[in-house]
C-alpha cells in the first residue's frame, strides 16, 4: 500500500457484501458468510475464529492485511442475546448495522 492508512469504509463495504451473500450462492463458489451458523450455538462458543477464517478465504484483500487488523468482539445484550462487532483498526460496526452499509464510490 502506498500509505499507511486503511480505507476502512471500503473494507466494511466489502464485508457487508460478503455478509449479505449466503455461502454457495454464486454457482461454483463457496463465497458467502455462514451467518446462520452463528444461530443456535451456546453464547460462550468460540465461533469467531472460524467466521474470520472464512472471511479471509473469501475476501483476498482481507487475507493480505496484517494479523490483528480485523477482529470480532461480542457484548452481552440481555440474558439470551449477543451483539457481534467487527473491528478494523479501531473502527467498530455491528453485524446488524452492516446491512445498512451501501455500496458507494471507490
C-alpha positions in Angstrom: 0.0 0.0 0.0 1.2 3.5 -0.8 0.3 5.0 2.5 -0.2 3.5 6.0 -3.8 4.3 6.4 -6.5 1.7 5.6 -9.7 2.6 3.7 -11.9 1.1 6.4 -15.0 2.3 4.7 -14.2 0.3 1.7 -13.3 -2.8 3.8 -16.6 -2.5 5.7 -18.4 -2.3 2.4 -16.7 -5.5 1.2 -17.6 -7.2 4.4 -21.2 -6.0 4.2 -21.4 -7.5 0.7 -19.9 -10.8 1.9 -22.3 -10.9 4.9 -25.3 -10.3 2.5 -24.5 -13.4 0.5 -25.2 -16.9 1.7 -22.5 -19.5 1.2 -22.6 -21.2 -2.2 -25.0 -18.6 -3.7 -22.6 -18.0 -6.6 -22.5 -21.0 -8.9 -19.3 -22.9 -8.4 -18.1 -20.8 -5.4 -18.3 -21.2 -1.7 -18.2 -17.4 -1.3 -20.5 -16.0 1.3 -20.9 -15.6 5.1 -22.0 -18.5 7.2 -24.1 -16.2 9.4 -26.8 -18.8 10.0 -24.1 -20.9 11.6 -24.0 -18.4 14.4 -27.5 -19.2 15.4 -28.4 -21.9 17.9 -24.9 -22.1 19.4 -24.1 -21.6 23.0 -23.3 -18.0 23.7 -19.9 -19.0 25.1 -18.9 -20.9 21.9 -15.7 -19.7 20.2 -17.0 -19.4 16.6 -15.4 -16.1 15.7 -12.1 -17.7 14.6 -13.9 -19.9 12.0 -16.0 -16.9 10.9 -13.0 -14.7 10.4 -11.1 -17.6 8.6 -13.9 -18.0 6.1 -13.9 -14.2 5.6 -10.2 -14.3 4.9 -10.6 -17.2 2.5 -13.4 -15.4 0.5 -12.0 -11.8 0.5 -8.3 -11.8 -0.6 -7.8 -8.2 0.4 -8.6 -9.0 4.0 -6.3 -12.0 3.9 -3.5 -9.7 2.8 -3.9 -7.5 5.9 -1.5 -8.0 8.8 -2.7 -10.2 11.6 -4.8 -8.5 14.2 -6.1 -5.8 11.9 -9.6 -7.3 11.8 -11.2 -8.7 14.9 -14.6 -9.8 16.2 -16.0 -8.9 19.5 -19.2 -9.7 21.3 -21.1 -8.0 24.0 -23.9 -9.4 26.1 -27.3 -7.9 25.3 -29.6 -9.3 27.9 -29.9 -12.8 29.0 -30.1 -14.6 25.7 -28.6 -12.2 23.1 -25.2 -11.1 22.0 -24.2 -8.3 19.7 -21.3 -9.1 17.5 -19.0 -6.4 16.3 -16.3 -6.4 13.5 -13.4 -4.2 14.3 -10.9 -2.8 11.7 -8.1 -0.8 13.1 -10.2 0.6 15.9 -13.4 1.2 13.9 -16.3 -0.9 15.1 -19.5 -1.9 13.3 -22.0 -4.5 14.5 -23.2 -7.2 12.2 -26.7 -5.8 12.4 -25.5 -2.4 11.2 -23.6 -3.8 8.3 -26.9 -4.3 6.5 -27.2 -0.5 6.3 -23.8 -0.2 4.6 -24.3 0.6 0.9 -22.0 0.4 -2.0 -20.6 3.8 -2.8 -17.9 5.2 -4.9 -14.4 3.8 -4.5 
